[in-house]
Amino acid sequence: MGRLASFKVYNKTCHEINPKKTGRFSNQAFLKPGVDVQVDNAIIIPMTDLKLARILAIETSCDETAAAVIEKGRVLLASTVASQMDIHARYGGVYPEVAARQHVLTILPVIEQTLAKAHLALSDINAIAATRGPGLAGSLVVGLNAAKGLALGAGLPLVGVNHLEGHIYSAWVYNADDKPSPKPHFPLIALLVSGGHTELNLMDAHLSYQRLGATLDDAAGEAFDKVARLLGLPYPGGPSVQEAAENGNPTAFKFPRAWLEGTWNFSFSGLKTAVLKETKRFEGGPLPVADLAASFQAAVVDVLFNKTMNAAREFKVKQIVVGGGVSANKPLRNAFLAQTEFPVNIPPLSLCTDNAAMIAAAGYFRYTLGHTDGLEIDIMPTWPLS
């Protein structure tokens, strides 16, 4: 007798049958990963190697209305993102009520377009996943309720996904037309860095998160947005600061680095204040925007990179995963990719910002491990990852 493995029973069209048969099965020699076992016109598939499920996911946590279909947990069949960036630019940030109303207008066309691009119907889908939190309450409600309606109408399981774990699982995704990318290996350190969150997590298995540290004040992306406003740069601040910094000297200003020795936490409020003080020195004259942007960006990247590397060494991990909107930052990506101490997985730019492909990938692993939800679930705007 080998070790025990969970299994589920599926019919030939990849839909689960007789859920009561879900249980424990002896992992004998014939039940190895990749080997199907015929049982009364059904297939018993070890959950350690479940490869058949297709997940339709919806993401509306902030100002992007997105849908995607993932197959086998990694293969992206179709993805659609309707951005509201131009709408919110006039406000210098996301206006929650406007974002929610725009989601209502675009959610159904986005879902329909995604299924059409994947050449699939709802009858070809195994489960519906949706972002449950964290995020803007009004935005989350639209996406989760749309997912509930689809699940109820099609008789499909519903899977609520944490937006932050979605960013981590973007590391597993690759386009169906591309060569499969190497999948991450556990244990790993995941750096989540976005407009609302900056934290380090240790993962030793799927869906297992140990938060090592997080920002004590501003998230890195939030600091980029605030500094962009100080420098007179347009929203969103991340791309604007990076573009301005390309013509600047990253050592022109000696901005502070909050190392917070003895912890894995971050702090960027002091750095933001230091930039503000420098801008006041140039009141009445032209601001050295490029040098300020480059020096600020260098300070953020320095802390994010070095604290992550130190955590990877401390916990003896096999890999580093970087996810979230700020993972699109070119100097940050270059810093991680230039080192050779640890393999690093950073998603392509299209998967760094909010998207539904990452929610589908996380939803796949939740679904295959038996973590489905009832229609009574509600949004969780402040839902922590761990």
N, C-alpha and C positions, 0 to 999 in steps of 0.2 A: 504493500500500500504506500502510495506516495502522499505528499502533503495534500490538504483539502483545498479545493478551489470552488468559488461560487459559479453557478451556471444559470442560464435562462434558456427557454425553449422558443424557437422562432419557426415560422412557416417559410415557404419558399419565396415569399414576397418580402421577407425581412421584417415582418410584424410579429410581435410577441403573441404567443398563444398559451392558454391555460396558465395564468400567472401563479396558480397555486402550486405548480411544479417547481417554482423557483426555490432553490435550497442549496444543500451542500452535496458535493459529488467527489468520489474518490479520484484523485488525479493519477490514475494508473498510466501505464506506458502508452496505451492507445489514445489517451486524452491529453495529448501534448499540444502546445500552442500551434495553431494553424491546421489542426486536424479536426474535421467535422465528424460527428457520430450520428448515423441515421437512426431515428426512433419514431416509428409510426408516421412516416411522411413528414417528420419534423427534423430539425437540426439542433443538437445540443452543442452550445458553443461556450467554452470556458470564458468567464468574464475577464480573465487576464489577457485574452486575445480577441475580444469582441470587436469585429471589424465591419459589421454590416449596417449599423444604424446611421440614418441621415437625420440631422437636426436642423430645423428652421429656427433661427434666432432673431430676436428683436432687441434693439438697443435705443433707448431714449432717455438716458440719464441726465443729459445736459441740453446741448443745442444742435446735436446731430440726430436726424431720424435715419435709422439704419436697419437693414435686414440682410441676412446671409444664410446660405445653406452649406453645411459641412458634412462630409462623408468620411467614415472611418476615423473620426476624431481629429484629422489633420488636413484632409483634402478639401480645399475650398472650391466649391462648384460655382458659386455666384455670390456676389456682394454688392450692395447698393447703399450709398451714403448720401443723404440730402443735407447739405450743410446750410446753416443759418448765419454763417460768419458775416456776410455782407449786411444782413439785417441788424445784427447787434453791434457792428462796428461804430455806428453813430452814437451808441451809448458808452463806448469804451469798455464794454464787458457784457456779459449775458444778462438780459432782462428776463427774469423767470416767467412772468405772465405771457410775454410775447413768445417765448420759446414753447410753452405748453400749447398755445393756440396754433402755432405753426406745425407742431407735431400732429395735432388733430387733422390738419389739412393734408398732410403728406404721408401719414402712416400707411394707409391702404394702398395708394399707388406704389409706394416703395416695396411693400410686400409682394404685390402682384408682379412688379418688374423683376424682382429677385427670382421668384419661381419661374417666370418666363425665361430668364437668362439661363437658369439651370435646366430648362426643359423638363420640369417636374410639376406635378400637381400635389395637392395636399395628401392625396392617397398614397403618394410615394414617400411621405415623411413619417418618421417613427416617433418624434417627440417635438414639442414646441418649447423653446427656451426663451427667457426674457430677463432683462436686468431688473432686479428687485431693489437694488440700492448698492452703494450710497449714490446720492445725486439730488437733483432738484425735485421736490415732491410732485409738483404739477406735471413735470416732464415724465417722471417715472410712472405716474398713474396711466398716462396715455398708452405707453408701450405694454405695461403689464396687463391692462384690461384688454388690449387688442389680442395679446397672447392667450388670455383666458377664453375669449370668444372663439378663437381658432381652435383651441384645444377642446372646448365643449362641443362646437359644431362638428368637428372631425373625429371626435372620440379618441383624441390623442393625449398622452401624458404631458403634464406641464412641469417645467423645471425652472425654478427661480435661481438666478445666478448673481453672485456678488460681482459688481463692476470691476473691483480690484483684482479678483482672481482671473477675470477675463483678460486683463492686461498681461498677467503672467502667462496665460495659455495662448496668447498670440505667438509665443515662441514655438508652438507646436504646428502652426499653420503654414501651408504652402499651397500655391495655386495648382489646380488640377493639370494645367498644361506645362507646369515646370517640373524639373527634376526634384524628387523628394529631398528636403533639407534634413540635416542630422537632427534627430530629436534630442531634447535635453535629457540628462541623466541625473538621477538622485544619488546622494543629497546635493542640493544646490542652494545658492544664495540668490534671491530675487530682489532687485532694486526696483521699487515702484516709484516713479517720479513724474508727477503731473501737476496740473494747475491746482488741484485740491488736496493732493496727498504726496508725501515723500516718506518712504519707510523701507526698511530692510526686513526681509522675511527669510527664514530658513525652512526649506521643504525637504522632507526625507521620503515622501511618497505623494501620490496624487491626492489632492484636496487636503493635504496636511500642512498647516501653516503655523509657524512660530514667529511671532513678531519680535525682532531683536531690538528695534528702535524706530523712532519716527520723528518728524519735525515737532519741535516744541512751540512753534509759532507759524510763520509763513511756510507754505509749501514752495518748492523750488519754482514751479511754474507761476505761482502767485507772485513771487518775488520778481520774475521776469516781467510780468504785466505791470507791476507797480513801478519798476525802474524805467520801463518803456515810457510810461506817462511822465515821469520826472524828466526824461530826455526829449520829450515831445515827439515820441515815435508812435505810430499807429497800433491799434489793437488788431490781432493778438500780439502780445509782447515778445513771445519766444522767437518767432521768425524775424520780427523787426529788429530786436537786439542783435541776433546773429548776423543779419545782413549789415547792420551798422558797424559791427565789430570787425568785419572783414577788412576794413580799411584802417583799423586802429591798432594801437600798441598795447598788448595785454599786460605789460609791466609799467605802463605810464603812471598808474595810481596803485599804491600799496594798500589795497582793501583787506579788511580782516577776514580770517577764516575761523569759524567757530568749531573747533575740533571736539569740544565736550569730552575730554579725555575720560576714559573709564566707562563710557557708555557708547551705544550705537545710535544715539539720537543725533538730530540735526537742528540747526537754528540759522535762519536767514534774515531775521529782522534787524540784527546789528549791521549786517552788510548793506541792507537797504538804507538804513539810517546814514551809514557812511557815504553812500552815493548822494543822498540828499544834502549832506553837509558840503560835499564837493561842488554840487551844482550852485549852492548859495554863494560860494566863493567867486563865481563868474557872473553874478547878477550885474546887469548893465552891459554885458559884453557877450560875445559868442561862446556857446558851450562847446568844449571839445568832445562832441557826442561820440565819435568813433573810438577815442581812447577810453572814455568812461564806459562805454558798452563793452569793449574788449576786456578791460580790467575787471569789470563786474562779472562777466561771463567766465573768465578764467578762474575767479575765486569760487564760483558755484561748481564748476567742473572739477576743480582740485579737490574739494571736500567730498563730493559725490563719489568720485573715482577712488580716492584713497581710503575712505571709510569702507566702501564695498570690498576693495581688495583686502583690507585688513580683516574684515569679517570672514571672507572666504578662507583666508589662511587660518584664522582662529578655529573655525569649525570644520576645517579639513574637507571641504566640499569638492565635488567633481566638476562643477560647472557654475557659471554665473549667467543669470538671465536679467536683462534690463528691459523694462516695459513702461508704458505711459507716454503721454504727449511729449514730455521733455526728452525722451529717448530719441526723438527726431533731431535733437541738437547735434550738429556736425562735430564740434570739438569733443563733446562727450562720447559720441560714437567712436571717433578716432582714438581717444584715450584708451578705451576698452579694447578696441580691435588691434591696437599697436602692441599691447602686452602679450606675452606668450606663456605666462604662468598658468592661466586657466582658460579653458575653452569658454567662449562667450557667445550667447545667442541674443541678438538684438533684432527685432522684427523689421521688415522693410518699412519704409516711410508710410506707406498706405495703411499699415496696421499699428502705427504708433499712436495716432490720435484715435478718438472714439470710433468704434466700428462694431458691427454685429458678428463678424467672423470670429473674433476672440470670444464672444459670448457663446457662440455655437460650439466652439472647441471646449470651453469649460463645461458647457451644458452636456456635451457628449460624455465626458468622464463622470459627471454627476448621474446622468441617466444610466450608464452602463454599470455603475456601482450601486444602483438602486435608490438614489436620492431624488425621488420625484415628489411633487407637491400637489396639494388639493386646490380647488378653485377658491377656497377661503383665504388663501395667503394674501397679505397686504404688502404695500411698499415699505421699505425700511431706509429712509433718507440718510440716516447716520450709521448704517450697518457696517461694523468693523470687519476686517478680513479675519482676524484672529483675536 
